[in-house]
Structures are given as structure tokens and as C-alpha cells.
Amino acid sequence: MKEIKNILQNQIVDIKSAGTFKNERIIESPQETEINVLSKSVINFCANNYLGLSNNDIVKKAAIDAIEEWGFGLSSVRFICGTQTIHKDLEQIVSEFHRMEDTILYSSCFDANGGLFETILSEKDAVFSDELNHASIIDGIRLCKAEKNRYNHADMNHLEELLKKSNSNIKLIATDGVFSMDGVVAPLKDIASLAKKYDALIMVDDCHATGFIGNEGRGSAEYHGVLDEIDIITSTFGKALGGASGGFISSSNEIVETLRQKSRPYLFSNSLAPPLVAACIKVFDIIAKDYSYKKKLEENTTHFRNGIKNIGLDIKGKDHPIVPIMIYDAKKAVEMSEKLLEKGIYVIAFSFPVVPKDEARIRVQISAAHSKEQIDSAINAFGEVAKELNII
């Protein structure tokens, strides 16, 4: 025990020396656009609370009511005694939302991606993964026996080269729908064309798109007009859809049934808790009837992006509420985030190895719940600190 403690302690020291140690700031209030951190009220610009539903009264009431009707937990996996009527209801709602035949629920989208590839792919098959895909896709692919190919980020020429060379039985292209560090939507229309040409399947992780990207919020495939050309969609309830936890895979009847029978994270994880399931059902009801949340998010995103451009800072992406503000220098990015916190703006700096070297940034995430005044405060604070640090 002493030996491993020493080894791990040295690793922790190395992480701190490299400047990649992650401190967890303690939030002393519910998840909102304004939160308490270190006994100070700050405006929160780094949550995945895109539609502002994490502390929504209607969603909370649905969860509270579900505890009374269905109980707090199930103490079981799904196939033993962990499937209630509401679990099947939610799966049907998600399937209809994504225009898929069936859906299977997981404890998280990380688990969903972790249980997908090894279940449906064999050594006779091949997977083609964007180099900037989420860690859960990377880890899930590592577990499978299929031939593994990684294509340069959003590089369709490179992807086609790899597809052309492959003689595999099943070919599966895997991509994030939105790349979370860049706020960029994957080129799904081009991917769909290649998939059709080379008889490949497409899997999209839409965690940063479900509920708010596309005309009706159906995600990155709807955004590009290829909703009917995607074979597998994985996503989460832990971001725009209420922000609690849980994930899912929507696909064909055959793929979903195979996952129910063989996917290890599904078979060996507790069923989603009833209050979470009921709250997610309510969220889908809200976003189906009320587009004001999505509209407000789009307005807020446009306002913030234009404001940051006008003060002379570089940003990535086009119209996504993930807004990476490029600082490039890692130390300046950290210093900027600290000075912004002093001004009441809560954001986080990202640098290598999370993003490429010399591409340090502050990732801002906009919510429908942000007021115009809060967004203006952030724009002004960024301008003041950027001048102070000679960034602009």
C-alpha cells in the first residue's frame, strides 16, 4: 500500500507541475446562471445548462411527484426488476424524438458509448473515428475487436481514403455531433454521402446538440438535414435535457435489442431512478410545446458571439452556444479566468493536453436562462481583462 501511495503521489505532483491539475470549485447553491462560489455570487458561464432547465420549477415538480408515485430508486438492473412503465415511456419518447425505431437507457452517455462498439462489432468489422471524438467514444472503441481507424478531424478526404482501403464486413463511422472544445458541428452531410458510397453505418454522439440544435432541437443531424441517414444516436439527459444524469442510444430495433442482451454497462448497472426518468419525460414535453427556450438560447448566443468579436477577441465556431475564446497562451488563459472570477464571471481555461498546444482558450457556454444584462456583463469583463493582459 505504501508503494502505490508514493507512486500516485509523485504522479499528482507531476500533474500539478504540468499545470493540468483540476481543482473542483465548490458551488454553494443550485445550478443557475447566478451561483455562489467561495461565498461569492458569480455569473455562471461554464455549465452545460443550455436550455436553463437544470433548476426549472416544472421539471423539479415532475421529479418530486415521481418519488411519491414510483419511489426513489429501484435497487435493480433493468432485466431483473428495474423496468417500470415510465422507463418504457421515456424510451418511446426519445425514439420518436430522434425518428428511430427504439431506444435503450443507460446510466450515462459515457456508459452508452462504452457499451456500444464491443457489443455490435466483431473482428471482421471496422470503425472509423474522428481524432477529436469524446473520450467515451475513444474508450468504447478500445474495448471492441474491430479494426480501428482514426481520421483527421473533419477531414473527409482522409476518411474516404480509409473507407476505400477497408475490406471489412461492417463499416461504422463514429463522430461527435458537436465537438465540445470547439463548438463546431460535425460535417454530417458529407459523412452521410461517404457512408452511402461505401456502405457504412454512422454513429453520432449528440450530447452537445440534443434538445436545441436543428429546427426542432433534434440535434446535429437535423441541423444538416440528414436525420434519416444516421443509424445510431447516443446522447445524454445530463446537459440541455434537465442536466441531471443518464444517457441513451437510439437506433434500429435489432441494434437496440442486441444492446439489451449483451451491452455490459446496461446489464450490470442500476436502472435510472424514477424521479430522473419522470423529469426527463417532462423536459421532452416542454421542448415539444414551447420553443421559447431554444429561441432565447439562439438570441443569447448571437448576442454574446457578436459582442466578443466586436471587442477584438478570436472565437471558434459559427452559431453554437459553446464559444471558445482563443487566448493561445496557456498561462494567460488561466490568469484571464482568475481575473474574470474576481469580476464575478465564472469561466474555465483549457490548455494542452485537453486542447492542442498553443491553442489555450476560455470556453464560454451560453444558456437560455442568461439575461441580456448578464451577457453584457461578461462581454465587458472580457474586454477589460483582455486589455489589462495585453491580449487585445
Secondary structure, 3 states (H helix, E strand, C coil): CHHHHHHHHHHHHHHHHCCCCCCCCCECCCCCCEEEECCEEEEECCCCCCCCCCCCHHHHHHHHHHHHHHCCCCCCCHHHHCCCHHHHHHHHHHHHHHCCCEEEEECCHHHHHHHHHHHHCCCCCEEEEECCCCHHHHHHHHHCCCEEEEECCCCHHHHHHHHHHCCCCCEEEEEECEECCCCEECCHHHHHHHHHHCCCEEEEECCCCCCCCCCCCCCHHHHCCCHHHCCEEEEECCCCCCCCCCEEEEECHHHHHHHHHHCHHHHCCCCCCHHHHHHHHHHHHHHHHCCHHHHHHHHHHHHHHHHHHHCCCEECCCCCCEEEEEEECHHHHHHHHHHHHHCCEECEEECCCCCCCCCEEEEEECCCCCCHHHHHHHHHHHHHHHHHCCCC
